């Protein structure tokens, strides 16, 4: 299982457009194979900074997601609204149970 934090900085005048487009793709993405979580969070201390928090069964599932036609369309439409390039951090989930020691 992997966790993704895709950080997007959006120009102020396009925030409403960005949020509308993100809400359109969220139900579609959540139905994709291997997706167990797909959320949009706004940073409370930095206006215009958003995080897509995602959980995927594998890196292959994430790669397949990024290659989907609806994602290519989403990226083409929303990328001009970004104030900076999107950064993506990918983490491996070692344990999801409280108190479990990781190896």
C-alpha positions in Angstrom: 0.0 0.0 0.0 1.3 3.5 -0.8 0.2 6.9 0.4 0.5 9.9 -1.9 0.6 13.6 -1.0 0.3 15.7 -4.2 0.7 19.3 -3.3 -0.8 22.0 -5.6 -0.4 25.8 -5.2 -3.2 27.5 -7.1 -3.4 31.2 -8.2 -6.1 33.1 -6.2 -8.2 34.0 -9.2 -8.7 30.3 -10.2 -9.4 28.7 -6.8 -13.1 28.2 -7.5 -12.4 26.7 -10.9 -9.8 24.4 -9.4 -12.1 23.2 -6.6 -14.9 22.5 -9.1 -12.7 20.5 -11.4 -11.2 18.5 -8.4 -14.7 17.7 -7.2 -15.7 16.4 -10.7 -12.9 13.9 -10.8 -13.0 12.7 -7.2 -15.9 10.2 -7.6 -14.4 8.8 -10.8 -11.0 8.3 -9.2 -12.4 6.7 -6.1 -13.9 4.0 -8.4 -10.5 3.2 -10.0 -8.9 -0.1 -9.4 -6.5 0.0 -6.4 -7.8 3.3 -5.0 -8.7 3.1 -1.3 -8.6 6.9 -0.6 -8.7 10.1 -2.6 -9.2 13.3 -0.7 -8.6 17.0 -1.3 -7.4 19.1 1.7 -6.8 22.8 1.9 -3.9 24.1 3.9 -5.3 26.3 6.7 -2.2 28.4 7.0 -1.3 28.9 3.3 -4.1 30.2 1.1 -4.2 28.5 -2.3 -2.3 25.4 -1.1 -4.1 22.1 -1.6 -3.1 18.5 -1.0 -4.5 15.4 -2.7 -4.1 12.7 -0.2 -4.3 9.3 -1.9 -3.9 5.7 -1.0 -3.2 3.1 -3.7 -2.7 -0.7 -3.5 0.5 -0.4 -5.4 2.7 2.0 -7.4 1.3 0.3 -10.6 -2.2 1.4 -9.6 -1.0 4.9 -9.1 0.8 4.9 -12.5 -2.4 3.5 -14.1 -4.4 6.3 -12.4 -2.2 9.1 -13.7 -2.4 7.6 -17.3 -6.2 7.6 -17.3 -7.8 9.8 -20.0 -9.9 11.7 -17.4 -6.7 12.5 -15.5 -4.9 13.7 -18.6 -7.9 16.0 -19.4 -7.9 17.2 -15.8 -4.1 18.0 -15.8 -4.4 19.8 -19.2 -7.3 22.0 -17.8 -5.9 22.8 -14.4 -2.2 23.0 -14.8 -2.3 26.6 -16.1 -4.0 27.6 -12.8 -1.0 26.5 -10.7 1.3 29.1 -9.2 4.1 26.5 -9.0 4.7 22.9 -10.2 2.8 20.2 -8.3 5.0 18.2 -6.0 4.3 14.6 -5.2 5.6 12.6 -2.2 5.0 8.9 -2.2 5.2 6.9 1.0 5.1 3.1 1.6 2.6 2.2 4.3 4.3 -0.3 6.6 1.5 -0.7 9.1 -2.0 0.8 9.5 -2.7 -0.7 12.9 -2.0 1.3 16.1 0.8 0.0 18.2 2.3 -2.2 15.5 6.0 -2.1 15.2 7.4 -1.5 11.7 10.1 -3.7 10.4 
